[in-house]
Amino acid sequence: MINEEYIKKRGKIIPVRTPLSIEIKKSIFALIFTLLVIIVLTSIVYLLNSSQSNQKGYSIKDEQIKQDQLVEQGRELIQKIIQAQSTHNLEENSIVQQMIKPEHLIYLENL
């Protein structure tokens, strides 16, 4: 029993050769298919990297906005502390007014 793909010649089984044009068509098809697969995979990898980069950029920008808000809150709190510690506010406090005033005032500056 011999398949159609083989020819029996002088007691030997010889496979039938396919024409060169068919081999060329198969090779061209394999090349095109391989190139398409490479292009599709490269596109997918590019899109994934691009979207990850955009996500990181968005989260960095969001964190910068939060940092700016916290810095602003810190400045406001420092301003409130300075205002609460000012001598004008301390002198208006009822507890301080009940204290005995010193005869000589000496102010020290931090260097």
Biopython code that builds the backbone (N, CA, C, O; Angstrom):
import numpy as np
from Bio.PDB.StructureBuilder import StructureBuilder

atoms = [
    (1, "MET", "N", (0.841, -1.171, 0.000)),
    (1, "MET", "CA", (0.000, 0.000, 0.000)),
    (1, "MET", "C", (0.892, 1.243, 0.000)),
    (1, "MET", "O", (1.657, 1.487, 0.934)),
    (2, "ILE", "N", (0.773, 1.985, -1.035)),
    (2, "ILE", "CA", (1.573, 3.178, -1.186)),
    (2, "ILE", "C", (0.640, 4.371, -1.313)),
    (2, "ILE", "O", (-0.333, 4.338, -2.067)),
    (3, "ASN", "N", (0.951, 5.431, -0.562)),
    (3, "ASN", "CA", (0.156, 6.652, -0.672)),
    (3, "ASN", "C", (0.368, 7.276, -2.034)),
    (3, "ASN", "O", (1.277, 6.908, -2.777)),
    (4, "GLU", "N", (-0.489, 8.223, -2.341)),
    (4, "GLU", "CA", (-0.356, 8.904, -3.611)),
    (4, "GLU", "C", (0.876, 9.810, -3.645)),
    (4, "GLU", "O", (1.323, 10.217, -4.718)),
    (5, "GLU", "N", (1.410, 10.117, -2.497)),
    (5, "GLU", "CA", (2.543, 11.009, -2.420)),
    (5, "GLU", "C", (3.854, 10.305, -2.769)),
    (5, "GLU", "O", (4.878, 10.970, -2.928)),
    (6, "TYR", "N", (3.847, 8.994, -2.890)),
    (6, "TYR", "CA", (5.061, 8.244, -3.153)),
    (6, "TYR", "C", (4.941, 7.484, -4.463)),
    (6, "TYR", "O", (3.855, 7.050, -4.848)),
    (7, "ILE", "N", (6.079, 7.327, -5.147)),
    (7, "ILE", "CA", (6.132, 6.570, -6.394)),
    (7, "ILE", "C", (7.103, 5.408, -6.180)),
    (7, "ILE", "O", (8.179, 5.566, -5.602)),
    (8, "LYS", "N", (6.684, 4.234, -6.666)),
    (8, "LYS", "CA", (7.548, 3.071, -6.544)),
    (8, "LYS", "C", (8.347, 2.965, -7.838)),
    (8, "LYS", "O", (7.778, 2.825, -8.920)),
    (9, "LYS", "N", (9.686, 3.034, -7.714)),
    (9, "LYS", "CA", (10.539, 2.996, -8.893)),
    (9, "LYS", "C", (11.728, 2.108, -8.594)),
    (9, "LYS", "O", (12.498, 2.383, -7.674)),
    (10, "ARG", "N", (11.880, 1.072, -9.346)),
    (10, "ARG", "CA", (12.974, 0.112, -9.224)),
    (10, "ARG", "C", (13.087, -0.444, -7.806)),
    (10, "ARG", "O", (14.190, -0.629, -7.293)),
    (11, "GLY", "N", (11.987, -0.700, -7.201)),
    (11, "GLY", "CA", (11.990, -1.309, -5.898)),
    (11, "GLY", "C", (12.170, -0.316, -4.756)),
    (11, "GLY", "O", (12.130, -0.698, -3.586)),
    (12, "LYS", "N", (12.364, 0.945, -5.087)),
    (12, "LYS", "CA", (12.529, 1.967, -4.065)),
    (12, "LYS", "C", (11.291, 2.854, -4.045)),
    (12, "LYS", "O", (10.649, 3.095, -5.067)),
    (13, "ILE", "N", (10.983, 3.328, -2.845)),
    (13, "ILE", "CA", (9.864, 4.251, -2.707)),
    (13, "ILE", "C", (10.437, 5.664, -2.694)),
    (13, "ILE", "O", (11.213, 6.019, -1.806)),
    (14, "ILE", "N", (10.057, 6.453, -3.668)),
    (14, "ILE", "CA", (10.577, 7.813, -3.803)),
    (14, "ILE", "C", (9.419, 8.786, -3.579)),
    (14, "ILE", "O", (8.375, 8.655, -4.218)),
    (15, "PRO", "N", (9.588, 9.761, -2.680)),
    (15, "PRO", "CA", (8.507, 10.729, -2.474)),
    (15, "PRO", "C", (8.366, 11.629, -3.704)),
    (15, "PRO", "O", (9.341, 11.951, -4.383)),
    (16, "VAL", "N", (7.126, 12.018, -3.961)),
    (16, "VAL", "CA", (6.850, 12.904, -5.089)),
    (16, "VAL", "C", (7.303, 14.310, -4.701)),
    (16, "VAL", "O", (6.970, 14.802, -3.622)),
    (17, "ARG", "N", (8.055, 14.945, -5.578)),
    (17, "ARG", "CA", (8.526, 16.286, -5.304)),
    (17, "ARG", "C", (7.447, 17.291, -5.669)),
    (17, "ARG", "O", (6.754, 17.158, -6.677)),
    (18, "THR", "N", (7.329, 18.296, -4.819)),
    (18, "THR", "CA", (6.366, 19.353, -5.127)),
    (18, "THR", "C", (7.063, 20.382, -5.999)),
    (18, "THR", "O", (8.272, 20.588, -5.890)),
    (19, "PRO", "N", (6.304, 21.015, -6.850)),
    (19, "PRO", "CA", (6.912, 22.013, -7.733)),
    (19, "PRO", "C", (7.477, 23.188, -6.923)),
    (19, "PRO", "O", (7.001, 23.493, -5.830)),
    (20, "LEU", "N", (8.487, 23.829, -7.479)),
    (20, "LEU", "CA", (9.151, 24.945, -6.816)),
    (20, "LEU", "C", (8.190, 26.109, -6.572)),
    (20, "LEU", "O", (8.316, 26.802, -5.563)),
    (21, "SER", "N", (7.253, 26.333, -7.455)),
    (21, "SER", "CA", (6.303, 27.440, -7.292)),
    (21, "SER", "C", (5.440, 27.239, -6.044)),
    (21, "SER", "O", (5.112, 28.199, -5.347)),
    (22, "ILE", "N", (5.076, 25.989, -5.770)),
    (22, "ILE", "CA", (4.270, 25.713, -4.572)),
    (22, "ILE", "C", (5.118, 25.932, -3.323)),
    (22, "ILE", "O", (4.626, 26.481, -2.337)),
    (23, "GLU", "N", (6.385, 25.513, -3.348)),
    (23, "GLU", "CA", (7.278, 25.742, -2.217)),
    (23, "GLU", "C", (7.478, 27.247, -1.984)),
    (23, "GLU", "O", (7.509, 27.697, -0.839)),
    (24, "ILE", "N", (7.610, 28.007, -3.044)),
    (24, "ILE", "CA", (7.771, 29.455, -2.924)),
    (24, "ILE", "C", (6.523, 30.077, -2.314)),
    (24, "ILE", "O", (6.625, 30.948, -1.450)),
    (25, "LYS", "N", (5.345, 29.639, -2.753)),
    (25, "LYS", "CA", (4.089, 30.158, -2.204)),
    (25, "LYS", "C", (3.969, 29.827, -0.721)),
    (25, "LYS", "O", (3.528, 30.663, 0.067)),
    (26, "LYS", "N", (4.358, 28.615, -0.337)),
    (26, "LYS", "CA", (4.313, 28.237, 1.076)),
    (26, "LYS", "C", (5.269, 29.111, 1.894)),
    (26, "LYS", "O", (4.929, 29.571, 2.984)),
    (27, "SER", "N", (6.470, 29.331, 1.348)),
    (27, "SER", "CA", (7.452, 30.150, 2.056)),
    (27, "SER", "C", (6.977, 31.589, 2.194)),
    (27, "SER", "O", (7.138, 32.200, 3.251)),
    (28, "ILE", "N", (6.395, 32.129, 1.136)),
    (28, "ILE", "CA", (5.878, 33.499, 1.185)),
    (28, "ILE", "C", (4.751, 33.595, 2.207)),
    (28, "ILE", "O", (4.690, 34.554, 2.977)),
    (29, "PHE", "N", (3.852, 32.598, 2.217)),
    (29, "PHE", "CA", (2.763, 32.595, 3.191)),
    (29, "PHE", "C", (3.319, 32.529, 4.616)),
    (29, "PHE", "O", (2.854, 33.255, 5.494)),
    (30, "ALA", "N", (4.307, 31.666, 4.849)),
    (30, "ALA", "CA", (4.903, 31.549, 6.188)),
    (30, "ALA", "C", (5.584, 32.860, 6.586)),
    (30, "ALA", "O", (5.476, 33.279, 7.739)),
    (31, "LEU", "N", (6.278, 33.511, 5.659)),
    (31, "LEU", "CA", (6.944, 34.771, 5.936)),
    (31, "LEU", "C", (5.938, 35.865, 6.278)),
    (31, "LEU", "O", (6.121, 36.595, 7.252)),
    (32, "ILE", "N", (4.886, 35.979, 5.492)),
    (32, "ILE", "CA", (3.852, 36.994, 5.750)),
    (32, "ILE", "C", (3.174, 36.732, 7.091)),
    (32, "ILE", "O", (2.951, 37.658, 7.870)),
    (33, "PHE", "N", (2.850, 35.476, 7.356)),
    (33, "PHE", "CA", (2.209, 35.131, 8.623)),
    (33, "PHE", "C", (3.121, 35.473, 9.802)),
    (33, "PHE", "O", (2.665, 36.028, 10.801)),
    (34, "THR", "N", (4.404, 35.144, 9.684)),
    (34, "THR", "CA", (5.361, 35.443, 10.753)),
    (34, "THR", "C", (5.481, 36.949, 10.968)),
    (34, "THR", "O", (5.492, 37.415, 12.107)),
    (35, "LEU", "N", (5.572, 37.708, 9.883)),
    (35, "LEU", "CA", (5.664, 39.163, 9.998)),
    (35, "LEU", "C", (4.415, 39.752, 10.643)),
    (35, "LEU", "O", (4.516, 40.651, 11.478)),
    (36, "LEU", "N", (3.240, 39.257, 10.267)),
    (36, "LEU", "CA", (1.997, 39.744, 10.871)),
    (36, "LEU", "C", (1.958, 39.449, 12.371)),
    (36, "LEU", "O", (1.537, 40.293, 13.163)),
    (37, "VAL", "N", (2.392, 38.266, 12.752)),
    (37, "VAL", "CA", (2.407, 37.910, 14.173)),
    (37, "VAL", "C", (3.372, 38.825, 14.931)),
    (37, "VAL", "O", (3.056, 39.295, 16.024)),
    (38, "ILE", "N", (4.543, 39.075, 14.352)),
    (38, "ILE", "CA", (5.516, 39.957, 15.004)),
    (38, "ILE", "C", (4.955, 41.364, 15.129)),
    (38, "ILE", "O", (5.110, 41.994, 16.175)),
    (39, "ILE", "N", (4.307, 41.871, 14.087)),
    (39, "ILE", "CA", (3.728, 43.215, 14.122)),
    (39, "ILE", "C", (2.628, 43.302, 15.174)),
    (39, "ILE", "O", (2.566, 44.274, 15.926)),
    (40, "VAL", "N", (1.768, 42.300, 15.233)),
    (40, "VAL", "CA", (0.675, 42.310, 16.209)),
    (40, "VAL", "C", (1.228, 42.253, 17.632)),
    (40, "VAL", "O", (0.782, 43.003, 18.499)),
    (41, "LEU", "N", (2.192, 41.373, 17.875)),
    (41, "LEU", "CA", (2.777, 41.275, 19.221)),
    (41, "LEU", "C", (3.499, 42.556, 19.611)),
    (41, "LEU", "O", (3.405, 43.001, 20.755)),
    (42, "THR", "N", (4.221, 43.150, 18.665)),
    (42, "THR", "CA", (4.908, 44.411, 18.950)),
    (42, "THR", "C", (3.901, 45.509, 19.266)),
    (42, "THR", "O", (4.127, 46.314, 20.170)),
    (43, "SER", "N", (2.802, 45.550, 18.539)),
    (43, "SER", "CA", (1.765, 46.555, 18.794)),
    (43, "SER", "C", (1.147, 46.371, 20.170)),
    (43, "SER", "O", (0.909, 47.347, 20.881)),
    (44, "ILE", "N", (0.887, 45.135, 20.545)),
    (44, "ILE", "CA", (0.296, 44.860, 21.857)),
    (44, "ILE", "C", (1.252, 45.283, 22.970)),
    (44, "ILE", "O", (0.835, 45.910, 23.944)),
    (45, "VAL", "N", (2.527, 44.942, 22.828)),
    (45, "VAL", "CA", (3.516, 45.322, 23.847)),
    (45, "VAL", "C", (3.618, 46.843, 23.932)),
    (45, "VAL", "O", (3.687, 47.395, 25.030)),
    (46, "TYR", "N", (3.630, 47.525, 22.791)),
    (46, "TYR", "CA", (3.701, 48.989, 22.782)),
    (46, "TYR", "C", (2.488, 49.597, 23.484)),
    (46, "TYR", "O", (2.634, 50.510, 24.297)),
    (47, "LEU", "N", (1.296, 49.097, 23.174)),
    (47, "LEU", "CA", (0.095, 49.635, 23.801)),
    (47, "LEU", "C", (0.085, 49.397, 25.306)),
    (47, "LEU", "O", (-0.333, 50.268, 26.068)),
    (48, "LEU", "N", (0.539, 48.231, 25.738)),
    (48, "LEU", "CA", (0.593, 47.944, 27.170)),
    (48, "LEU", "C", (1.583, 48.874, 27.874)),
    (48, "LEU", "O", (1.281, 49.420, 28.935)),
    (49, "ASN", "N", (2.754, 49.049, 27.284)),
    (49, "ASN", "CA", (3.744, 49.948, 27.890)),
    (49, "ASN", "C", (3.248, 51.381, 27.899)),
    (49, "ASN", "O", (3.458, 52.110, 28.869)),
    (50, "SER", "N", (2.600, 51.780, 26.837)),
    (50, "SER", "CA", (2.085, 53.147, 26.746)),
    (50, "SER", "C", (1.009, 53.394, 27.802)),
    (50, "SER", "O", (0.996, 54.443, 28.445)),
    (51, "SER", "N", (0.112, 52.434, 27.978)),
    (51, "SER", "CA", (-0.955, 52.621, 28.965)),
    (51, "SER", "C", (-0.393, 52.607, 30.381)),
    (51, "SER", "O", (-0.872, 53.354, 31.235)),
    (52, "GLN", "N", (0.610, 51.778, 30.651)),
    (52, "GLN", "CA", (1.235, 51.773, 31.974)),
    (52, "GLN", "C", (1.933, 53.101, 32.242)),
    (52, "GLN", "O", (1.880, 53.631, 33.352)),
    (53, "SER", "N", (2.583, 53.627, 31.217)),
    (53, "SER", "CA", (3.256, 54.914, 31.372)),
    (53, "SER", "C", (2.242, 56.018, 31.662)),
    (53, "SER", "O", (2.484, 56.877, 32.510)),
    (54, "ASN", "N", (1.107, 55.997, 30.960)),
    (54, "ASN", "CA", (0.067, 56.995, 31.200)),
    (54, "ASN", "C", (-0.518, 56.860, 32.598)),
    (54, "ASN", "O", (-0.803, 57.863, 33.253)),
    (55, "GLN", "N", (-0.698, 55.634, 33.053)),
    (55, "GLN", "CA", (-1.225, 55.423, 34.404)),
    (55, "GLN", "C", (-0.249, 55.947, 35.455)),
    (55, "GLN", "O", (-0.663, 56.582, 36.425)),
    (56, "LYS", "N", (1.034, 55.686, 35.268)),
    (56, "LYS", "CA", (2.033, 56.178, 36.222)),
    (56, "LYS", "C", (2.074, 57.694, 36.208)),
    (56, "LYS", "O", (2.183, 58.323, 37.261)),
    (57, "GLY", "N", (1.988, 58.292, 35.018)),
    (57, "GLY", "CA", (1.975, 59.744, 34.930)),
    (57, "GLY", "C", (0.779, 60.345, 35.630)),
    (57, "GLY", "O", (0.895, 61.363, 36.311)),
    (58, "TYR", "N", (-0.380, 59.712, 35.463)),
    (58, "TYR", "CA", (-1.592, 60.205, 36.125)),
    (58, "TYR", "C", (-1.458, 60.099, 37.634)),
    (58, "TYR", "O", (-1.808, 61.036, 38.352)),
    (59, "SER", "N", (-0.958, 58.975, 38.125)),
    (59, "SER", "CA", (-0.840, 58.817, 39.580)),
    (59, "SER", "C", (0.228, 59.759, 40.146)),
    (59, "SER", "O", (0.073, 60.258, 41.261)),
    (60, "ILE", "N", (1.301, 60.008, 39.401)),
    (60, "ILE", "CA", (2.310, 60.969, 39.867)),
    (60, "ILE", "C", (1.703, 62.365, 39.943)),
    (60, "ILE", "O", (1.919, 63.089, 40.914)),
    (61, "LYS", "N", (0.947, 62.738, 38.923)),
    (61, "LYS", "CA", (0.313, 64.058, 38.921)),
    (61, "LYS", "C", (-0.677, 64.178, 40.074)),
    (61, "LYS", "O", (-0.753, 65.219, 40.728)),
    (62, "ASP", "N", (-1.432, 63.117, 40.320)),
    (62, "ASP", "CA", (-2.388, 63.118, 41.430)),
    (62, "ASP", "C", (-1.670, 63.268, 42.770)),
    (62, "ASP", "O", (-2.127, 64.010, 43.639)),
    (63, "GLU", "N", (-0.545, 62.565, 42.938)),
    (63, "GLU", "CA", (0.218, 62.667, 44.176)),
    (63, "GLU", "C", (0.841, 64.057, 44.330)),
    (63, "GLU", "O", (0.950, 64.565, 45.446)),
    (64, "GLN", "N", (1.247, 64.670, 43.223)),
    (64, "GLN", "CA", (1.787, 66.031, 43.299)),
    (64, "GLN", "C", (0.714, 67.021, 43.736)),
    (64, "GLN", "O", (0.986, 67.943, 44.506)),
    (65, "ILE", "N", (-0.503, 66.825, 43.242)),
    (65, "ILE", "CA", (-1.611, 67.697, 43.660)),
    (65, "ILE", "C", (-1.867, 67.532, 45.157)),
    (65, "ILE", "O", (-2.066, 68.518, 45.867)),
    (66, "LYS", "N", (-1.863, 66.289, 45.637)),
    (66, "LYS", "CA", (-2.048, 66.043, 47.065)),
    (66, "LYS", "C", (-0.924, 66.681, 47.878)),
    (66, "LYS", "O", (-1.170, 67.269, 48.932)),
    (67, "GLN", "N", (0.314, 66.564, 47.385)),
    (67, "GLN", "CA", (1.440, 67.161, 48.089)),
    (67, "GLN", "C", (1.290, 68.680, 48.146)),
    (67, "GLN", "O", (1.527, 69.285, 49.191)),
    (68, "ASP", "N", (0.904, 69.294, 47.045)),
    (68, "ASP", "CA", (0.711, 70.745, 47.034)),
    (68, "ASP", "C", (-0.360, 71.169, 48.034)),
    (68, "ASP", "O", (-0.215, 72.182, 48.717)),
    (69, "GLN", "N", (-1.445, 70.379, 48.115)),
    (69, "GLN", "CA", (-2.507, 70.700, 49.076)),
    (69, "GLN", "C", (-1.997, 70.579, 50.506)),
    (69, "GLN", "O", (-2.323, 71.411, 51.352)),
    (70, "LEU", "N", (-1.200, 69.549, 50.782)),
    (70, "LEU", "CA", (-0.664, 69.366, 52.128)),
    (70, "LEU", "C", (0.330, 70.473, 52.481)),
    (70, "LEU", "O", (0.365, 70.941, 53.619)),
    (71, "VAL", "N", (1.127, 70.883, 51.511)),
    (71, "VAL", "CA", (2.061, 71.987, 51.760)),
    (71, "VAL", "C", (1.289, 73.264, 52.082)),
    (71, "VAL", "O", (1.667, 74.015, 52.982)),
    (72, "GLU", "N", (0.218, 73.503, 51.350)),
    (72, "GLU", "CA", (-0.607, 74.692, 51.603)),
    (72, "GLU", "C", (-1.249, 74.629, 52.988)),
    (72, "GLU", "O", (-1.293, 75.630, 53.704)),
    (73, "GLN", "N", (-1.751, 73.439, 53.364)),
    (73, "GLN", "CA", (-2.319, 73.286, 54.706)),
    (73, "GLN", "C", (-1.257, 73.525, 55.768)),
    (73, "GLN", "O", (-1.533, 74.148, 56.794)),
    (74, "GLY", "N", (-0.033, 73.029, 55.529)),
    (74, "GLY", "CA", (1.060, 73.239, 56.472)),
    (74, "GLY", "C", (1.374, 74.719, 56.631)),
    (74, "GLY", "O", (1.609, 75.192, 57.743)),
    (75, "ARG", "N", (1.377, 75.445, 55.531)),
    (75, "ARG", "CA", (1.627, 76.884, 55.607)),
    (75, "ARG", "C", (0.532, 77.595, 56.403)),
    (75, "ARG", "O", (0.809, 78.483, 57.210)),
    (76, "GLU", "N", (-0.710, 77.188, 56.161)),
    (76, "GLU", "CA", (-1.816, 77.799, 56.907)),
    (76, "GLU", "C", (-1.686, 77.504, 58.405)),
    (76, "GLU", "O", (-1.921, 78.386, 59.231)),
    (77, "LEU", "N", (-1.319, 76.288, 58.752)),
    (77, "LEU", "CA", (-1.161, 75.934, 60.169)),
    (77, "LEU", "C", (0.005, 76.695, 60.795)),
    (77, "LEU", "O", (-0.092, 77.149, 61.936)),
    (78, "ILE", "N", (1.093, 76.835, 60.066)),
    (78, "ILE", "CA", (2.220, 77.621, 60.583)),
    (78, "ILE", "C", (1.803, 79.064, 60.804)),
    (78, "ILE", "O", (2.176, 79.681, 61.801)),
    (79, "GLN", "N", (1.033, 79.594, 59.874)),
    (79, "GLN", "CA", (0.547, 80.976, 60.021)),
    (79, "GLN", "C", (-0.339, 81.105, 61.258)),
    (79, "GLN", "O", (-0.244, 82.091, 61.989)),
    (80, "LYS", "N", (-1.201, 80.115, 61.495)),
    (80, "LYS", "CA", (-2.055, 80.148, 62.686)),
    (80, "LYS", "C", (-1.222, 80.051, 63.962)),
    (80, "LYS", "O", (-1.524, 80.715, 64.954)),
    (81, "ILE", "N", (-0.178, 79.227, 63.939)),
    (81, "ILE", "CA", (0.697, 79.096, 65.113)),
    (81, "ILE", "C", (1.409, 80.410, 65.382)),
    (81, "ILE", "O", (1.492, 80.858, 66.525)),
    (82, "ILE", "N", (1.916, 81.020, 64.335)),
    (82, "ILE", "CA", (2.621, 82.297, 64.507)),
    (82, "ILE", "C", (1.669, 83.356, 65.049)),
    (82, "ILE", "O", (2.028, 84.144, 65.924)),
    (83, "GLN", "N", (0.462, 83.361, 64.520)),
    (83, "GLN", "CA", (-0.524, 84.339, 64.978)),
    (83, "GLN", "C", (-0.896, 84.086, 66.443)),
    (83, "GLN", "O", (-1.053, 85.028, 67.219)),
    (84, "ALA", "N", (-1.034, 82.818, 66.812)),
    (84, "ALA", "CA", (-1.392, 82.500, 68.199)),
    (84, "ALA", "C", (-0.253, 82.826, 69.151)),
    (84, "ALA", "O", (-0.503, 83.149, 70.312)),
    (85, "GLN", "N", (0.986, 82.750, 68.694)),
    (85, "GLN", "CA", (2.138, 83.023, 69.554)),
    (85, "GLN", "C", (2.544, 84.488, 69.535)),
    (85, "GLN", "O", (3.463, 84.877, 70.256)),
    (86, "SER", "N", (1.899, 85.289, 68.749)),
    (86, "SER", "CA", (2.303, 86.693, 68.666)),
    (86, "SER", "C", (2.083, 87.387, 70.015)),
    (86, "SER", "O", (1.189, 87.021, 70.778)),
    (87, "THR", "N", (2.904, 88.379, 70.285)),
    (87, "THR", "CA", (2.825, 89.075, 71.573)),
    (87, "THR", "C", (1.515, 89.842, 71.709)),
    (87, "THR", "O", (1.014, 90.039, 72.816)),
    (88, "HIS", "N", (0.971, 90.268, 70.586)),
    (88, "HIS", "CA", (-0.295, 91.009, 70.644)),
    (88, "HIS", "C", (-1.416, 90.116, 71.185)),
    (88, "HIS", "O", (-2.186, 90.529, 72.053)),
    (89, "ASN", "N", (-1.497, 88.898, 70.666)),
    (89, "ASN", "CA", (-2.537, 87.974, 71.148)),
    (89, "ASN", "C", (-2.281, 87.547, 72.583)),
    (89, "ASN", "O", (-3.215, 87.389, 73.369)),
    (90, "LEU", "N", (-1.023, 87.363, 72.919)),
    (90, "LEU", "CA", (-0.709, 86.971, 74.298)),
    (90, "LEU", "C", (-1.055, 88.090, 75.279)),
    (90, "LEU", "O", (-1.553, 87.822, 76.373)),
    (91, "GLU", "N", (-0.796, 89.334, 74.899)),
    (91, "GLU", "CA", (-1.094, 90.456, 75.794)),
    (91, "GLU", "C", (-2.586, 90.653, 75.989)),
    (91, "GLU", "O", (-3.011, 91.166, 77.024)),
    (92, "GLU", "N", (-3.389, 90.254, 75.007)),
    (92, "GLU", "CA", (-4.842, 90.400, 75.138)),
    (92, "GLU", "C", (-5.476, 89.272, 75.938)),
    (92, "GLU", "O", (-6.642, 89.379, 76.319)),
    (93, "ASN", "N", (-4.752, 88.208, 76.200)),
    (93, "ASN", "CA", (-5.266, 87.078, 76.952)),
    (93, "ASN", "C", (-5.544, 87.511, 78.393)),
    (93, "ASN", "O", (-4.739, 88.216, 79.002)),
    (94, "SER", "N", (-6.700, 87.079, 78.939)),
    (94, "SER", "CA", (-7.108, 87.504, 80.278)),
    (94, "SER", "C", (-6.158, 87.002, 81.362)),
    (94, "SER", "O", (-5.961, 87.690, 82.364)),
    (95, "ILE", "N", (-5.574, 85.836, 81.190)),
    (95, "ILE", "CA", (-4.647, 85.289, 82.180)),
    (95, "ILE", "C", (-3.380, 86.128, 82.218)),
    (95, "ILE", "O", (-2.844, 86.404, 83.292)),
    (96, "VAL", "N", (-2.905, 86.531, 81.057)),
    (96, "VAL", "CA", (-1.692, 87.331, 80.993)),
    (96, "VAL", "C", (-1.955, 88.720, 81.569)),
    (96, "VAL", "O", (-1.064, 89.302, 82.187)),
    (97, "GLN", "N", (-3.121, 89.246, 81.385)),
    (97, "GLN", "CA", (-3.439, 90.576, 81.910)),
    (97, "GLN", "C", (-3.474, 90.593, 83.433)),
    (97, "GLN", "O", (-3.227, 91.629, 84.051)),
    (98, "GLN", "N", (-3.778, 89.454, 84.035)),
    (98, "GLN", "CA", (-3.813, 89.379, 85.494)),
    (98, "GLN", "C", (-2.407, 89.271, 86.081)),
    (98, "GLN", "O", (-2.239, 89.436, 87.289)),
    (99, "MET", "N", (-1.415, 89.004, 85.272)),
    (99, "MET", "CA", (-0.040, 88.874, 85.772)),
    (99, "MET", "C", (0.536, 90.254, 86.056)),
    (99, "MET", "O", (0.062, 91.274, 85.554)),
    (100, "ILE", "N", (1.575, 90.243, 86.880)),
    (100, "ILE", "CA", (2.261, 91.484, 87.228)),
    (100, "ILE", "C", (3.200, 91.842, 86.086)),
    (100, "ILE", "O", (3.941, 90.992, 85.593)),
    (101, "LYS", "N", (3.168, 93.096, 85.672)),
    (101, "LYS", "CA", (4.012, 93.561, 84.575)),
    (101, "LYS", "C", (5.431, 93.795, 85.090)),
    (101, "LYS", "O", (5.602, 94.328, 86.186)),
    (102, "PRO", "N", (6.445, 93.410, 84.327)),
    (102, "PRO", "CA", (7.828, 93.653, 84.748)),
    (102, "PRO", "C", (8.186, 95.133, 84.585)),
    (102, "PRO", "O", (7.600, 95.849, 83.773)),
    (103, "GLU", "N", (9.141, 95.553, 85.363)),
    (103, "GLU", "CA", (9.545, 96.952, 85.303)),
    (103, "GLU", "C", (10.400, 97.230, 84.070)),
    (103, "GLU", "O", (10.249, 98.267, 83.425)),
    (104, "HIS", "N", (11.295, 96.301, 83.747)),
    (104, "HIS", "CA", (12.167, 96.466, 82.573)),
    (104, "HIS", "C", (11.905, 95.315, 81.603)),
    (104, "HIS", "O", (12.034, 94.148, 81.973)),
    (105, "LEU", "N", (11.541, 95.639, 80.367)),
    (105, "LEU", "CA", (11.315, 94.619, 79.342)),
    (105, "LEU", "C", (12.605, 94.406, 78.548)),
    (105, "LEU", "O", (13.225, 95.354, 78.068)),
    (106, "ILE", "N", (12.984, 93.146, 78.427)),
    (106, "ILE", "CA", (14.165, 92.792, 77.616)),
    (106, "ILE", "C", (13.714, 91.707, 76.632)),
    (106, "ILE", "O", (13.234, 90.644, 77.028)),
    (107, "TYR", "N", (13.880, 91.999, 75.365)),
    (107, "TYR", "CA", (13.513, 91.042, 74.332)),
    (107, "TYR", "C", (14.772, 90.414, 73.766)),
    (107, "TYR", "O", (15.741, 91.121, 73.486)),
    (108, "LEU", "N", (14.778, 89.108, 73.595)),
    (108, "LEU", "CA", (15.911, 88.399, 73.025)),
    (108, "LEU", "C", (15.542, 87.912, 71.638)),
    (108, "LEU", "O", (14.422, 87.455, 71.408)),
    (109, "GLU", "N", (16.478, 88.011, 70.722)),
    (109, "GLU", "CA", (16.226, 87.544, 69.365)),
    (109, "GLU", "C", (17.024, 86.260, 69.138)),
    (109, "GLU", "O", (18.150, 86.119, 69.616)),
    (110, "ASN", "N", (16.441, 85.358, 68.423)),
    (110, "ASN", "CA", (17.161, 84.148, 68.041)),
    (110, "ASN", "C", (18.075, 84.459, 66.862)),
    (110, "ASN", "O", (17.653, 85.071, 65.881)),
    (111, "LEU", "N", (19.293, 84.045, 66.966)),
    (111, "LEU", "CA", (20.238, 84.315, 65.887)),
    (111, "LEU", "C", (20.283, 83.188, 64.915)),
    (111, "LEU", "O", (21.029, 83.245, 63.937)),
]
sb = StructureBuilder()
sb.init_structure("model")
sb.init_model(0)
sb.init_chain("A")
sb.init_seg("    ")
for serial, (resi, resn, name, xyz) in enumerate(atoms, 1):
    if name == "N":
        sb.init_residue(resn, " ", resi, " ")
    sb.init_atom(name, np.array(xyz, "f"), 0.0, 1.0, " ", f" {name:<3s}", serial, name[0])
structure = sb.get_structure()
